[in-house]
Amino acid sequence: MAPTDDLMNLNIDEGEFLMNRKAAHDCLRVTRPSQAGRVVSEMKHLPAWRTSVSAILVWLAVTGGLPFLKAADTPIPAYLSETEAAKPLPPTLPPERFSRPEINRAYMVAKRIPPVIAQQPCFCWCSRGKHRSLLDCYVDQHAAGCEICMKEALLADQMARQGKIPAAIRAAIVRGEWRTISEEIR
């Protein structure tokens, strides 16, 4: 059924939910595949308040919930504070050691802005070992074989060039913006 002005059509997985917003008693049509392979379609009449609640529940199912509620229970890997990053930091491996351009560039970034890189977590979870921040990935060869480490460093570089402070860069990394880095890696 094609959506019209008076219908809200949301596809969720294999089910389709249609909600009629203009009827006196709003309707919810649930269309889903049955175990026998046939399509089962039911029309349910709901009072207006139930339709609103249903619409909210469908919205939550589609969007994955409220991101601000999830942020509190999302663990964040280790990173150095601003004070710790101001102390002498370990040197990174020389970028020239790597022939692949994407690896060379990531190590170049870590060498150029170590205090910024040190204040970032690394979502490959190398902090479960001895790494204290993203910078530690560039002190050894770990980052050369890790797409996450390279993308996080490239994002940090991009944002630092835009004048962003390390805390803002960290927030972007925690939100997963490093996944949007499109540089050819691997």
Kinemage of the C-alpha trace (Angstrom):
@kinemage 1
@onewidth
@group {chain A} dominant
@subgroup {mainchain}
@vectorlist {calphas} color= white
{ca met a 1} P 0.000 0.000 0.000
{ca ala a 2} L 1.446 3.388 -0.965
{ca pro a 3} L 1.578 6.026 1.770
{ca thr a 4} L -0.765 9.001 1.444
{ca asp a 5} L -1.084 12.259 3.368
{ca asp a 6} L -3.221 10.638 6.035
{ca leu a 7} L -0.951 7.624 6.560
{ca met a 8} L 2.437 7.266 8.138
{ca asn a 9} L 4.284 4.297 6.643
{ca leu a 10} L 7.321 2.896 8.447
{ca asn a 11} L 9.130 -0.267 7.378
{ca ile a 12} L 10.842 -2.038 10.252
{ca asp a 13} L 12.801 -5.146 9.321
{ca glu a 14} L 10.237 -7.324 7.524
{ca gly a 15} L 7.165 -5.805 9.172
{ca glu a 16} L 5.319 -2.748 7.918
{ca phe a 17} L 3.398 -0.455 10.217
{ca leu a 18} L 0.774 1.910 8.827
{ca met a 19} L -0.885 4.451 11.065
{ca asn a 20} L -3.980 6.345 9.960
{ca arg a 21} L -3.801 9.793 11.546
{ca lys a 22} L -7.128 11.245 10.324
{ca ala a 23} L -9.617 8.673 11.610
{ca ala a 24} L -11.738 9.500 14.667
{ca his a 25} L -10.249 6.483 16.353
{ca asp a 26} L -6.799 6.128 14.876
{ca cys a 27} L -5.902 2.816 13.350
{ca leu a 28} L -2.727 0.821 13.396
{ca arg a 29} L -2.308 -1.676 10.586
{ca val a 30} L 0.311 -4.296 11.313
{ca thr a 31} L 1.473 -6.275 8.298
{ca arg a 32} L 3.924 -9.082 8.943
{ca pro a 33} L 4.933 -12.418 7.471
{ca ser a 34} L 3.413 -15.444 9.221
{ca gln a 35} L 5.209 -18.684 10.009
{ca ala a 36} L 3.414 -20.330 7.091
{ca gly a 37} L 4.939 -17.800 4.687
{ca arg a 38} L 1.720 -15.828 4.141
{ca val a 39} L 1.323 -12.146 4.877
{ca val a 40} L -0.847 -11.394 7.891
{ca ser a 41} L -2.454 -7.967 8.061
{ca glu a 42} L -4.411 -6.700 11.045
{ca met a 43} L -6.162 -3.374 11.573
{ca lys a 44} L -6.309 -2.223 15.176
{ca his a 45} L -8.409 0.728 16.297
{ca leu a 46} L -6.730 2.690 19.024
{ca pro a 47} L -7.786 5.688 21.114
{ca ala a 48} L -5.826 8.849 20.296
{ca trp a 49} L -3.508 8.597 23.325
{ca arg a 50} L -2.568 5.024 22.398
{ca thr a 51} L -1.804 6.109 18.849
{ca ser a 52} L 0.564 8.758 20.200
{ca val a 53} L 2.275 6.204 22.403
{ca ser a 54} L 2.436 3.779 19.472
{ca ala a 55} L 3.946 6.458 17.250
{ca ile a 56} L 6.601 7.176 19.883
{ca leu a 57} L 7.399 3.476 20.252
{ca val a 58} L 7.672 3.046 16.483
{ca trp a 59} L 9.920 6.122 16.313
{ca leu a 60} L 12.146 4.694 19.064
{ca ala a 61} L 12.345 1.368 17.220
{ca val a 62} L 13.290 3.105 13.962
{ca thr a 63} L 15.848 5.511 15.432
{ca gly a 64} L 17.393 3.094 17.889
{ca gly a 65} L 16.257 4.994 20.954
{ca leu a 66} L 17.364 8.252 22.437
{ca pro a 67} L 21.116 8.701 21.944
{ca phe a 68} L 21.541 10.912 25.021
{ca leu a 69} L 20.225 8.108 27.219
{ca lys a 70} L 22.677 5.602 25.747
{ca ala a 71} L 25.767 7.813 26.088
{ca ala a 72} L 25.963 7.379 29.864
{ca asp a 73} L 26.367 3.616 29.700
{ca thr a 74} L 28.703 3.467 26.690
{ca pro a 75} L 32.205 2.656 27.954
{ca ile a 76} L 35.035 4.864 26.698
{ca pro a 77} L 38.588 3.525 26.290
{ca ala a 78} L 41.485 5.112 28.179
{ca tyr a 79} L 42.919 8.520 27.220
{ca leu a 80} L 45.207 11.054 28.858
{ca ser a 81} L 43.912 14.167 30.563
{ca glu a 82} L 45.066 17.602 29.404
{ca thr a 83} L 47.537 17.736 32.312
{ca glu a 84} L 48.980 14.295 31.534
{ca ala a 85} L 49.283 15.194 27.847
{ca ala a 86} L 51.309 18.312 28.772
{ca lys a 87} L 54.024 16.109 30.317
{ca pro a 88} L 56.777 14.688 28.114
{ca leu a 89} L 55.191 12.113 25.825
{ca pro a 90} L 56.823 9.042 24.295
{ca pro a 91} L 58.113 9.509 20.747
{ca thr a 92} L 56.154 7.945 17.904
{ca leu a 93} L 57.724 5.685 15.321
{ca pro a 94} L 59.090 7.664 12.358
{ca pro a 95} L 56.504 7.948 9.552
{ca glu a 96} L 59.222 7.280 6.939
{ca arg a 97} L 59.412 3.740 8.262
{ca phe a 98} L 56.128 2.959 6.499
{ca ser a 99} L 55.856 2.810 2.709
{ca arg a 100} L 52.068 2.688 2.460
{ca pro a 101} L 50.809 6.285 2.133
{ca glu a 102} L 47.828 5.931 4.500
{ca ile a 103} L 49.995 4.466 7.273
{ca asn a 104} L 52.707 7.071 6.666
{ca arg a 105} L 50.130 9.865 6.885
{ca ala a 106} L 48.616 8.562 10.144
{ca tyr a 107} L 52.053 8.286 11.779
{ca met a 108} L 52.892 11.784 10.457
{ca val a 109} L 49.777 13.133 12.230
{ca ala a 110} L 50.702 11.417 15.504
{ca lys a 111} L 54.239 12.841 15.290
{ca arg a 112} L 52.968 16.385 14.506
{ca ile a 113} L 50.217 16.689 17.185
{ca pro a 114} L 51.080 14.229 19.994
{ca pro a 115} L 49.361 16.208 22.799
{ca val a 116} L 46.085 16.105 20.837
{ca ile a 117} L 46.421 12.412 19.935
{ca ala a 118} L 47.309 11.554 23.570
{ca gln a 119} L 43.976 12.998 24.740
{ca gln a 120} L 41.981 10.650 22.500
{ca pro a 121} L 40.597 7.187 23.298
{ca cys a 122} L 41.142 4.333 20.891
{ca phe a 123} L 38.054 2.303 20.041
{ca cys a 124} L 40.022 -0.754 18.963
{ca trp a 125} L 40.259 -1.205 22.734
{ca cys a 126} L 44.019 -1.633 22.802
{ca ser a 127} L 43.765 0.101 26.200
{ca arg a 128} L 42.859 -3.326 27.583
{ca gly a 129} L 46.557 -4.036 27.109
{ca lys a 130} L 49.107 -1.424 28.117
{ca his a 131} L 48.007 1.465 25.891
{ca arg a 132} L 46.923 4.585 27.797
{ca ser a 133} L 45.611 6.542 24.786
{ca leu a 134} L 45.562 6.688 20.993
{ca leu a 135} L 49.154 8.019 21.051
{ca asp a 136} L 50.468 4.718 22.418
{ca cys a 137} L 49.253 3.044 19.208
{ca tyr a 138} L 51.831 5.147 17.331
{ca val a 139} L 54.713 4.468 19.727
{ca asp a 140} L 54.817 0.926 18.363
{ca gln a 141} L 53.598 -0.707 15.142
{ca his a 142} L 50.061 -1.299 16.404
{ca ala a 143} L 48.460 1.539 14.404
{ca ala a 144} L 50.070 0.334 11.160
{ca gly a 145} L 47.800 -2.697 11.247
{ca cys a 146} L 44.723 -1.069 12.771
{ca glu a 147} L 42.185 0.780 10.625
{ca ile a 148} L 40.445 2.235 13.682
{ca cys a 149} L 43.645 3.825 15.018
{ca met a 150} L 44.459 5.336 11.628
{ca lys a 151} L 40.954 6.721 11.078
{ca glu a 152} L 40.851 8.230 14.567
{ca ala a 153} L 44.201 9.983 14.021
{ca leu a 154} L 43.102 11.297 10.614
{ca leu a 155} L 39.860 12.615 12.137
{ca ala a 156} L 41.826 14.244 14.966
{ca asp a 157} L 44.099 15.919 12.410
{ca gln a 158} L 41.157 17.146 10.329
{ca met a 159} L 39.404 18.619 13.361
{ca ala a 160} L 42.588 20.115 14.856
{ca arg a 161} L 43.173 21.924 11.534
{ca gln a 162} L 39.651 23.348 11.912
{ca gly a 163} L 40.663 24.742 15.313
{ca lys a 164} L 38.817 22.193 17.447
{ca ile a 165} L 40.119 21.544 20.951
{ca pro a 166} L 41.071 18.001 22.066
{ca ala a 167} L 37.871 17.617 24.130
{ca ala a 168} L 35.715 18.362 21.050
{ca ile a 169} L 37.775 15.917 18.988
{ca arg a 170} L 37.345 13.294 21.709
{ca ala a 171} L 33.575 13.826 21.704
{ca ala a 172} L 33.520 13.273 17.922
{ca ile a 173} L 35.574 10.083 18.279
{ca val a 174} L 33.243 8.819 21.017
{ca arg a 175} L 30.267 9.521 18.715
{ca gly a 176} L 31.985 7.330 16.095
{ca glu a 177} L 32.696 10.054 13.552
{ca trp a 178} L 36.005 8.352 12.765
{ca arg a 179} L 33.938 5.789 10.817
{ca thr a 180} L 33.179 8.514 8.235
{ca ile a 181} L 36.833 8.986 7.283
{ca ser a 182} L 36.865 7.908 3.667
{ca glu a 183} L 40.597 7.740 3.053
{ca glu a 184} L 41.523 4.424 1.461
{ca ile a 185} L 42.731 2.278 4.349
{ca arg a 186} L 43.595 -1.377 3.709
